[in-house]
Amino acid sequence: MFYEPKNGHGLPHDPTKAIIAPRPIGWISTIDEHGTPNIGPYSFFNMLSSRPPLVWFSSEGPKDSATHAEATGEFVVNLVGRELAEKMNKSAVDAPRGVSEFGYAGLAAAPSVIVKPPRIADAPAALECKVTEIMSPRGLDGRPSDSIVVTGEIVGVYINDAMLKDGMFDITAAGNVGRLVTWTMLR
Ligand SMILES: Cc1cc2nc3c(=O)[nH]c(=O)nc-3n(C[C@H](O)[C@H](O)[C@H](O)COP(=O)(O)O)c2cc1C
């Protein structure tokens, strides 16, 4: 099979999302202008630089996480541990503005150290970030895509001490969940 994406693939699901997998999930916490916390999972997420430490997530359309990150200049990336996979899926609900997905997904919040958005208390690790750039990448036709890419610098790193073994972050203990792995594990 070969296809040009501009002409469609004719399959029930977009195969590029399965080819580019597994993808880590950035479980983004933010606060709105009234201080209400918000969470959303993003598999269009990754680290793109270590000096300085930069991460990005991409919102397909103007969703709450990108809107809040732009308005407040801050976000937190929470690591989805094995035990949190179901709650992460639940938190993908499109909650009305002002309604916190923390409560809906049954998640406890813990205060961050440097930024205002809280972290997810049970996350094995969390990255406190300040926004450095927001952009809409262009396609070949030169027009901006629907996507909003939020890039941020990591300004604080929380690690649950139980995840440290011999001075290293133990991903087996944390059970990092990625897109695709989640699907095969949960079904
Ligand atoms: C595992 C998983 C990965 C997701 N990845 C993305 C993504 O990369 N970009 C996106 O726009 N939506 C993604 N979604 C959908 C959003 O999580 C969903 O639209 C959510 O309501 C957004 O939350 P927010 O409006 O609070 O930011 C994903 C959902 C799940 C369950």
The ligand as a Gaussian input file, in Angstrom:
#p B3LYP/6-31G(d) Opt

LIG

0 1
 C       -4.273000       8.967000      25.371000
 C       -4.822000      10.252000      24.804000
 C       -4.007000      11.082000      24.062000
 C       -4.497000      12.303000      23.531000
 N       -3.648000      13.120000      22.823000
 C       -4.102000      14.294000      22.331000
 C       -3.208000      15.184000      21.626000
 O       -2.022000      14.930000      21.464000
 N       -3.716000      16.353000      21.139000
 C       -5.035000      16.700000      21.330000
 O       -5.440000      17.790000      20.879000
 N       -5.892000      15.888000      22.012000
 C       -5.452000      14.700000      22.518000
 N       -6.305000      13.892000      23.206000
 C       -7.682000      14.332000      23.466000
 C       -7.688000      15.334000      24.630000
 O       -7.134000      14.750000      25.788000
 C       -9.143000      15.756000      24.928000
 O       -9.625000      16.507000      23.818000
 C       -9.258000      16.548000      26.224000
 O      -10.610000      16.879000      26.454000
 C       -8.431000      17.817000      26.195000
 O       -8.451000      18.368000      27.480000
 P       -8.422000      19.942000      27.759000
 O       -9.513000      20.578000      26.910000
 O       -8.682000      20.003000      29.235000
 O       -7.049000      20.415000      27.383000
 C       -5.839000      12.674000      23.735000
 C       -6.685000      11.809000      24.490000
 C       -6.177000      10.629000      25.024000
 C       -7.081000       9.741000      25.827000

